[in-house]
Amino acid sequence: MKLKTVFANILIVAPLVIIQGCSLSSAEVMPEHVSGFEYKKMTCDELEGEIGYLQRAANEAAGVVDQRKTTQDAKDGAALVFLWPLLFITDTNGPEVKKYATLKGEYEAAKRSHRRKGC
């Protein structure tokens, strides 16, 4: 293989490798650690209500994370085809991932408190 061909292949593949780690899907998001202290004083009924709320909120946030990832992947694909230098200034779904990770952590903390109370 000629050196020019190898260099051209590297220029094509390198942005793809860089893009791979930019946005996360909801399945890849780890829950943030949240203290269960605020749930300690709640009754079983209050905890069950909070768990239901957190589950709905987390599901909505997961949808936003996945939608933002899909949109960003499409933008990255278009940038790769039309103007690859734009790949280095594309956005990520970081704020959405942070919110989702927090909600997942709160949900798990509420579930732990629920189990500890024997509800």
C-alpha positions as CSV (number, residue, x, y, z in Angstrom):
1,M,0.0,0.0,0.0
2,K,1.2,3.4,-0.7
3,L,1.8,5.9,2.0
4,K,-0.7,8.3,0.6
5,T,-3.5,5.7,0.7
6,V,-2.7,4.8,4.3
7,F,-2.7,8.5,5.3
8,A,-6.0,9.0,3.5
9,N,-7.6,6.0,5.3
10,I,-6.4,7.4,8.7
11,L,-8.0,10.8,7.9
12,I,-11.3,9.0,7.2
13,V,-11.2,6.6,10.1
14,A,-9.9,9.0,12.8
15,P,-13.0,11.2,13.0
16,L,-15.2,8.1,13.2
17,V,-13.2,6.9,16.2
18,I,-13.4,10.3,17.9
19,I,-17.1,10.5,17.3
20,Q,-17.8,7.2,18.9
21,G,-17.3,8.5,22.4
22,C,-19.1,11.8,22.1
23,S,-22.7,11.0,22.9
24,L,-24.1,8.3,25.2
25,S,-27.3,6.3,24.9
26,S,-29.5,5.9,27.9
27,A,-28.4,2.3,28.3
28,E,-24.8,3.5,28.7
29,V,-25.6,6.0,31.5
30,M,-24.5,4.9,35.0
31,P,-26.6,6.2,38.0
32,E,-25.0,9.0,40.0
33,H,-24.6,8.1,43.7
34,V,-27.3,9.9,45.7
35,S,-27.7,9.7,49.5
36,G,-30.9,8.2,50.7
37,F,-31.0,10.5,53.7
38,E,-33.9,12.6,52.3
39,Y,-36.0,9.4,51.9
40,K,-35.3,8.2,55.4
41,K,-38.2,10.1,57.0
42,M,-40.8,9.3,54.4
43,T,-43.6,6.8,55.0
44,C,-44.0,3.8,52.7
45,D,-46.9,5.5,50.9
46,E,-44.8,8.6,50.4
47,L,-41.8,6.5,49.2
48,E,-44.0,4.6,46.7
49,G,-45.3,7.9,45.3
50,E,-41.8,9.3,45.0
51,I,-40.5,6.1,43.4
52,G,-43.3,6.3,40.8
53,Y,-42.5,10.0,40.1
54,L,-38.8,9.3,39.8
55,Q,-39.4,6.3,37.5
56,R,-41.6,8.4,35.2
57,A,-39.1,11.3,35.2
58,A,-36.2,9.0,34.5
59,N,-38.0,7.4,31.6
60,E,-38.7,10.8,30.1
61,A,-35.1,11.8,30.6
62,A,-33.9,8.5,29.0
63,G,-36.0,9.4,25.9
64,V,-34.5,12.8,25.7
65,V,-31.0,11.4,26.0
66,D,-31.6,8.8,23.3
67,Q,-33.3,11.4,21.0
68,R,-30.4,13.8,21.5
69,K,-27.9,11.1,20.7
70,T,-29.8,10.1,17.5
71,T,-29.9,13.8,16.4
72,Q,-26.2,14.2,17.2
73,D,-25.2,11.1,15.4
74,A,-27.1,12.3,12.3
75,K,-25.4,15.7,12.5
76,D,-22.0,13.9,12.9
77,G,-22.7,11.8,9.9
78,A,-23.6,14.8,7.8
79,A,-20.6,16.7,9.0
80,L,-18.4,13.7,8.1
81,V,-19.8,13.6,4.6
82,F,-19.9,17.3,3.8
83,L,-17.5,19.1,6.0
84,W,-15.5,16.9,8.3
85,P,-13.7,19.7,10.3
86,L,-17.1,20.4,11.8
87,L,-16.8,17.1,13.7
88,F,-14.5,18.8,16.2
89,I,-17.0,21.4,17.2
90,T,-20.2,19.3,17.3
91,D,-22.2,19.1,20.5
92,T,-22.8,16.2,22.9
93,N,-25.8,15.2,25.0
94,G,-23.8,15.8,28.2
95,P,-26.4,17.9,30.1
96,E,-29.1,15.4,29.3
97,V,-26.9,12.5,30.4
98,K,-26.1,14.3,33.7
99,K,-29.8,14.9,34.5
100,Y,-30.7,11.3,33.7
101,A,-27.8,9.9,35.8
102,T,-29.1,12.0,38.7
103,L,-32.6,10.8,38.3
104,K,-31.4,7.2,38.1
105,G,-29.4,7.7,41.3
106,E,-32.4,9.3,43.1
107,Y,-34.6,6.4,42.0
108,E,-32.2,3.9,43.3
109,A,-31.8,5.7,46.6
110,A,-35.6,5.8,47.1
111,K,-35.8,2.1,46.3
112,R,-33.1,1.3,48.8
113,S,-35.0,3.3,51.5
114,H,-38.2,1.5,50.5
115,R,-36.5,-1.9,50.9
116,R,-34.9,-0.9,54.3
117,K,-38.3,0.0,55.7
118,G,-39.7,-3.3,54.6
119,C,-42.5,-1.8,52.6
